[in-house]
Amino acid sequence: MPDFKFEVTKEIGSLNGGETRGWHKELNMISWNDAEPKYDIRTWTGTEHERMGKGISLSRDELIALRDLIEQELAEESE
């Protein structure tokens, strides 16, 4: 597996309010291999992002589209 590097450029917040068996899910801005940072939803261990789990990286446009889909879904649920 090729090496890659990442840098958490902005910690936005936790999505699950705490740890689950040592893992917590966060929304962050991450630069992968010195590229432009993207929004990233991923599970992590430790306070310094020691180990990462599976996740998804999104451009700003993709994040906006996701927000719109979530708002639509929540609106339908409340009807």
N, C-alpha and C positions, 0 to 999 in steps of 0.2 A: 504494500500500500504506500503510495507516495506521501511524503511529508507535506504538511500544510501548517500555516500559522494563522493565528487569529488575534485580534485585539478588541476587547470590549471598549468601545469608544464612549458609550453612554449607557448607564444603568437606568432603565425606565421604571421597572417595578416587577413585583412578584405577582403571579397569577393565581397561585393556590394558597396564599396566605400563610404558608409555612412549609415545613419539610414533611415529606412522605418517605419514610425509611432512609433518611439522609439525603434525599433528592428534593429539589424545589424547582418549579417552573417559573421562568422569567421572560419578560420582554425587554430586550436590549438592542442597542445599535452595535453591530459587529463588523469589523473590517476583516475579510478573509483574504489572506495572501496579499496584503497591501492594497487591495481593491477598495473602491468607494464603499463606505459602510452601508449596510442594509439593516432593516428591522429584522429581528430574529426572535422566534419563540422556541425555547429549548429547555430541557431539564439539565440541572447542574448539581454537583456535590460541592460542599464547602463554600466558604464565604469568598474565596479568591478564584472561583471557577476552576477548581482542580481537575474535575472530570466532567465531560459533557455527554449527554444522552442524545437521542434522536431529536431532531427539531426541523424547523422550516425557516428559511430566510425569504424576506419579501421586500420588493422595491416599495417606494412610497405609493405608487399607483396601485400596486397589488394590495397594500395595507388599506388604502381607501376603499377598494372594491370589497375587501373582506369586511370592513366596517359596515358598508352599505348592506351586504348580505346578512350580517348579524342583526342590524337594526330592522331589516325586513322580517326576519324570522321572529324576533322578539315582539314586533307589532302584531304579527299573525297570532302568536300565542296568547296575547292579551285580549283578543277579540272574542 
